[in-house]
Structure formats: C-alpha cells, structure tokens
C-alpha cells in the first residue's frame, strides 16, 4: 500500500478573507511532515483548527509575494519560536523576491531561535525530499509567480513469494531495483518479472495565474490539480485584465492536461457559494470539486 | 440618554492564537465609528465574524510593537485598499516605534490608495474626537508600551421645561453651558439650577504589562478596565520575569482604581478555560469577567 498523502485546504478565498473562507494556504501531509503551499494571514490558526501541528512543517512554498499569500508567515514563524522549534524552516519564493520576505521576519526584532532559510525558485526542482520532490513552474500573473507540483517518486512492489522461490534475498533486492535485472544462481531475472512498478502520485498547485499550457503539461496524469478560479465566465475580461482565471478556464487546463481531478479554489469574495463556478467548470471538466476551508482529500 | 458605547472583543489570546481565541484586538464602536485597540493577526476576519465594517475604523491604537499585537495591520490595510477606502487611517504606536510599522505596510509594494498616518504617542491625549478623547499612559513591559483610555466628554442635560419657564432659548443654551451662569431678563440663572451634568464614560485598555499605579489611577471610576491576565497566581514569578500580570494582580489594579468592572483578557494559551483565572481575580475584585472572542459589552 502506498503511504497516504493528505491534502488539507486551510484557506480558499482570494485577496481578502470572508466569514467562511480564510486567505490561501494548502497543507500537504506526507510521511509525518507537512508542506505548506502559500501562507495567507491566519494560516497558523487554520492549522490549529485542522489539528495540524505547526512544528511538523518542513517547508513553505510561496507562489508570489502579494500580501494575501504570504502575510501568515509573520505570525507562524513567531509561534514556532515560542514553541521552541529547533529544526530549520525552508521558505521558497520566486527567485529575485527573497528580500521582500525579510521585513515580515525582522520588523519587530523578534527572537527567532531556529534557522529560516529563504530560497529563490525558478522553473525546475525546488526541493528534494525522501521519496518525493517539489517542482516549480512559471505562472502568468502581474508579479513573478510560480506554481508547484508535489511529485512522489515511483516505487517498486516486489512479489516476495516469487522472489523467495527464485532465491532473491538481502542486497539482491536493491541490486535488481537499481539495475532492472540480475543473475540469480546463473539465471537472468528481470525486475518486471518479480515486481510491480507503482507510479508516484502528483499534486499540482497553481495560483494566481491565467490558464497556461505549462500548467496543463505539468498536470498530466496528476491525481489532483488545484487551480485558482477567481471569477465566473461573465467576468472573463476582468480575469484577463487582472491576470486571474475563470472557473471554465481552470477546467480547460485540467482537461488539456488530463488531470484526474480538479479542485477550484481562490474564489473571489463576491461568491457566497461556489455553485455557479462549479457548474461552469464541470461543463468543461466533469471531475471538479470546489474547495472549502477544512476540506480534506486523502490520496 | 447617552449614546451607546459598544465594546467587542475580537481577539483575547496571548502570544499565539488557540482554536478558540484569536490574537489581541478590541473594537470600541462609538457614534458610527470604530476604534481598534491592538490588531493581532486575523483581526480583519474577526471584524467580519462580528459584523463590524472595516471601513468604519477611524483609528488603530497599538500598545506595543510585538508581532502578536500588530501583524493584523498588514492584511487589514490591504483589504481597506481593495474596498476602495478614501478616508485616511490613523495608527498610533509608542513614540520612537513609528518606523517599525512601515515594513508591514510596504513589504510587497501593495497599492494603498488612502492615507495612512502613523503617530507616535507618549503619556497624555493621543487623539481628540467628537465628544471623546483617547489618552495614552505608560505601561511596564519589555519594550515601550502604552495603555489607552477612551474617555467620553461630560455632557449637560437641560431641564427644558424649567428653561422655558425662565425664558432661556436659542443661543442662550450654549452660553450658559459655556459660562456656567447667565442673566435672563435681569435675573441670574446658574447652569446647575437648570441642567444635570452627565459624566462621560471611560474604558481603560492595559496590555502587556506588570500591574502599575498609573493604570489604577487612570481606571478611577472607569466603567470598564480591560486588563491583561496572562497567568494564574502560581506563575507569579514568571509574570514578573516576563513583565506580564497574574489574574489577581489585574484585580488589584481594578480594586485600587475603583473601576466599576474588570475584564481580564490576554490569557496564556495554556488555559483552555479561564475559570481558574476568573476565580483568583474575583477573590480580589468581585465584578470581574473573563473575555472571550465575540464578547460584547454595551455601555
């Protein structure tokens, strides 16, 4: 069985919060650690509401430096210090924007007793973890903006009964996994014949942005594409002007990329209910859901 | 009838939020305007939860520049800009700390389309409004910290029947109010004989601080003293060390100042329920209540 990947929507509103929706942040929990994507104001409290320990956060991936996506960093890092964190914390921001984050960390000269490592990302691998990596890809917005994809590595599941029969044991497992075939007692054995390859899962996070071909390409076979849908179709001109997406544009991205599921989020505060947006998106891409604060998806 | 003064507790936790309590902020609503005391992270959403329009905020009074009391300014001012505010916004901070607020305003180069006026306060009148003033007074904490008292001006209520009989009319009302006595048809009339003087109401806000004599003095006859009570008595040493107050120390301040009512707030996140703190405070000062998020007091 593959390990569960848990995705928790901490905040799903655009620009300003509403009674029901906090500012953008999505947590991905994997192998006992948490990775945050964006960190709008109030994220630390949303973590508490969803019983996620802030101490388990290994890294924060910021799409762009607009306040509504990043102000939550200020409070979160202070709470981590109060709670005596010692592990370093990595914060990824678009390359060239690293300095913009500093004022939120230093403005009151708070005592931060652990290392905060700010890293600039460009298109490519942003971080490599145990069994997964996070890739950054360029989005199209009014300031430098990157989307992220959380990609699990492929895994090999051995048929242990078969292996035992053939005499495979000990270090031979890693050898056959690495080389694809080995000789056992003079006989050639291929990896395929004794193991199944399990593909890694992929979650793509894209906000704030116009729909792009790159996002579709990255979303190929993704279990989940989380894409902004700030407006309904009637505001397409506004979406173009402000470099956001409509619900059906988000759905087009999912469709072109053959993602398995689309979650629309980052909805304008004007939409009390996401039903209109959801209807428009589903016309284009059926397997669409609308995010809400506290929504959990387990893969 | 005097105009109602509505006090709304938006956040009542200390240092870091809890599931139930946001970071410190108290709103005072008076004559259609709102005055905020402190503005912890998430305050803008707490305003929404309590149906207070952020556009009605005239001024924000910051006690001190520790992040948990001020980070909410960053998101709030951006939402006000998105909502097309044109009125200026005054933000009061301890004198000498004005520059520390700037990074929260400018870090992402957000477009703020109204004036933000940062004013340094020292002991004395910080702001004069129509029918009230806000006074600042020094507190005792690890960084420059000021408490604030919202003081309504005294009002005069005329006995109009009596006035009519004596021939008082038109501009004579303001004349007698100003001078204390006038001559009407050759006869001396004192203000006292035709009017009652209604004392202005007073609300005192004191956090973060050790108990001080100044706070007691300012609280004389206050309708309400809102005082921090970070710890229970068993942590008195810690309170001294960290320059905070215990619940019974807060109650001593209220007792000495003969305040009419005490609200303890800014309770450490370790207290899931404030009942222990409340019990200790009430032993010293009976008319004590513990604040909770969303608590409303109307005077």
Interface residues (C-beta under 8 A of the other chain):
Chain A: X15 X16 X17 X18 X19 X22 X23 X41 X42 X44 X45 X48 X49 X65 X66 X67 X68 X70 X71 X72 X74 X75 X78 X79 X82 X83 X100 X101 X103 X104 X106 X107 X108 X110
Chain B: X15 X16 X17 X18 X19 X22 X23 X41 X42 X44 X45 X48 X49 X65 X66 X67 X68 X70 X71 X72 X74 X75 X78 X79 X82 X83 X100 X101 X103 X104 X106 X107 X108 X110
